[in-house]
Amino acid sequence: MGVNLGEIVPKQKIDISELKGKRVAIDAYNALYQFLSIIRQRDGTPLKNSKGEISSHLSGLFYRTVNFVEQGIRPIYVFDGKPPELKFQTIEKRKEIKEEAKDKYLDAKARGDYTEAKKYSQMTSSLNADMIRSSKELLEAMGIPYLDSPSEGEAQAAYLTLKGDADLSASQDYDSILFGTPTLVRNLTITGKRKVPGKDLFVDVVPEIISSNNIYNSLQISREELIQVAILIGTDYNPGGIKGIGPKKAIDIVKSGKFSDYGNFDQLVDLFLKPNTTDGYAISFKKPVKEKIIRLLCDKYDFSELRVEKGIERMEFALENTLKQNTLDKYF
């Protein structure tokens, strides 16, 4: 969920083609939760194989990644590690919300109200160890690099951009900015049409670029001061923030030097300024291995072999054609 900075940060809509040639560090958990939430049947049931194992995450991961490669984007998926202890309260609250949503989903489904059922079903998504393992197995078969963060995936993705191993971070949350990424792209994994809740209306969802320097310049604050603003509003580490304080009021408080009047938040500030990250990774793009992809998606998860083969062909064609200016050996 992250911190809600959308009201105060400048954003620029772009076409996905503008990211051609860019290495994008993607918050893997963030993307997988989106796929689990969005890719569902009419009654809200996620996609499953014949054994009842959920496959929505793999469908989203495969076809969206194929689309990235077609667009010339070089994705790097970053998986979460152990969350900071201060996040446990948020994690428990999310579990409660999912349980409540599950009850409402089952009730709506029993009544035959599929619109209501799908709405609540999207709030019940949970990642388990098998889903994470299968996601990594798919990425490896596709030749797409991934790495494990010791803690927050967004922090590690930001670190990759700071080191120059990625050109920008991708997540729906704004926390990446607080973790220090120079550039964040939102809506990358959900680009397309989105239904407006409660209305028979669809809107276009396009990527948005957010520059940290643009934020600091427009608000006339530093990164540490932006972190202070976020803490007053509320983050995953202090849900709810300070009662009665919204983004604009938080900015006024920070600029006036009164942040410390609301408590000692040194530990929270350090979680963003000095996150737990690692240099122990290697990033390399490889050729997709068709047999491994087919074995996982088709043999185990009952995907259409024809559709998967077409996806692989699209990926191979894109690699052969968009990278002609460089040798494949240089890319891989």
MONORTA-V860859 format. One record per backbone hydrogen bond with DSSP energy under -0.5 kcal/mol. CO is the residue of the C=O (numbers start at 1). NH is the residue of the N-H. If there is no record, write none. Layout:
co:CO nh:NH
co:CO nh:NH
This chain:
co:3 nh:5
co:3 nh:174
co:5 nh:8
co:5 nh:9
co:12 nh:209
co:15 nh:18
co:16 nh:19
co:17 nh:20
co:19 nh:22
co:22 nh:24
co:22 nh:74
co:23 nh:25
co:23 nh:167
co:23 nh:168
co:24 nh:26
co:24 nh:76
co:25 nh:170
co:26 nh:28
co:26 nh:78
co:27 nh:31
co:28 nh:32
co:29 nh:33
co:30 nh:34
co:31 nh:35
co:32 nh:36
co:33 nh:37
co:34 nh:38
co:35 nh:39
co:38 nh:40
co:39 nh:47
co:41 nh:44
co:45 nh:41
co:47 nh:55
co:47 nh:56
co:49 nh:52
co:53 nh:49
co:55 nh:59
co:56 nh:60
co:57 nh:61
co:58 nh:62
co:59 nh:63
co:60 nh:64
co:61 nh:65
co:62 nh:66
co:63 nh:67
co:64 nh:68
co:65 nh:69
co:66 nh:70
co:67 nh:71
co:68 nh:73
co:69 nh:72
co:72 nh:21
co:73 nh:75
co:74 nh:24
co:76 nh:26
co:77 nh:79
co:77 nh:147
co:78 nh:28
co:78 nh:29
co:79 nh:149
co:84 nh:87
co:85 nh:88
co:87 nh:91
co:88 nh:92
co:89 nh:93
co:90 nh:94
co:91 nh:95
co:92 nh:96
co:93 nh:97
co:94 nh:98
co:95 nh:99
co:96 nh:100
co:97 nh:101
co:98 nh:102
co:99 nh:103
co:100 nh:104
co:101 nh:105
co:102 nh:106
co:103 nh:107
co:104 nh:108
co:105 nh:109
co:106 nh:110
co:107 nh:111
co:108 nh:112
co:108 nh:113
co:109 nh:112
co:112 nh:114
co:113 nh:117
co:114 nh:118
co:115 nh:119
co:116 nh:120
co:117 nh:121
co:118 nh:122
co:120 nh:123
co:121 nh:124
co:128 nh:132
co:129 nh:133
co:130 nh:134
co:131 nh:135
co:132 nh:136
co:133 nh:137
co:134 nh:138
co:135 nh:139
co:136 nh:140
co:137 nh:141
co:138 nh:142
co:139 nh:143
co:139 nh:144
co:140 nh:143
co:141 nh:289
co:143 nh:286
co:145 nh:77
co:147 nh:79
co:150 nh:82
co:151 nh:81
co:152 nh:156
co:153 nh:157
co:154 nh:158
co:155 nh:159
co:156 nh:160
co:157 nh:161
co:158 nh:162
co:159 nh:163
co:160 nh:164
co:160 nh:165
co:160 nh:166
co:168 nh:25
co:169 nh:185
co:170 nh:27
co:174 nh:177
co:174 nh:178
co:175 nh:179
co:176 nh:181
co:177 nh:180
co:182 nh:212
co:183 nh:169
co:184 nh:210
co:185 nh:171
co:186 nh:208
co:188 nh:191
co:192 nh:205
co:194 nh:203
co:196 nh:199
co:199 nh:201
co:201 nh:196
co:203 nh:194
co:204 nh:206
co:205 nh:192
co:207 nh:14
co:208 nh:186
co:209 nh:12
co:210 nh:184
co:211 nh:215
co:212 nh:216
co:213 nh:217
co:214 nh:218
co:215 nh:219
co:216 nh:220
co:216 nh:221
co:222 nh:226
co:223 nh:227
co:224 nh:228
co:225 nh:229
co:226 nh:230
co:227 nh:231
co:228 nh:232
co:229 nh:233
co:230 nh:234
co:232 nh:242
co:235 nh:238
co:238 nh:235
co:238 nh:241
co:241 nh:243
co:242 nh:245
co:244 nh:246
co:246 nh:250
co:247 nh:251
co:248 nh:252
co:249 nh:253
co:250 nh:254
co:251 nh:255
co:252 nh:256
co:253 nh:258
co:254 nh:257
co:258 nh:261
co:259 nh:262
co:260 nh:263
co:263 nh:265
co:265 nh:269
co:266 nh:270
co:267 nh:271
co:268 nh:272
co:269 nh:272
co:269 nh:273
co:270 nh:274
co:272 nh:275
co:275 nh:277
co:279 nh:281
co:282 nh:284
co:288 nh:290
co:289 nh:293
co:290 nh:294
co:291 nh:295
co:292 nh:296
co:293 nh:297
co:294 nh:298
co:294 nh:299
co:295 nh:300
co:296 nh:301
co:297 nh:303
co:298 nh:302
co:304 nh:308
co:305 nh:309
co:306 nh:310
co:307 nh:311
co:308 nh:312
co:309 nh:313
co:310 nh:314
co:311 nh:315
co:312 nh:316
co:313 nh:317
co:314 nh:318
co:315 nh:319
co:316 nh:320
co:317 nh:321
co:318 nh:322
co:319 nh:323
co:321 nh:324
co:323 nh:326
co:327 nh:331
co:328 nh:332
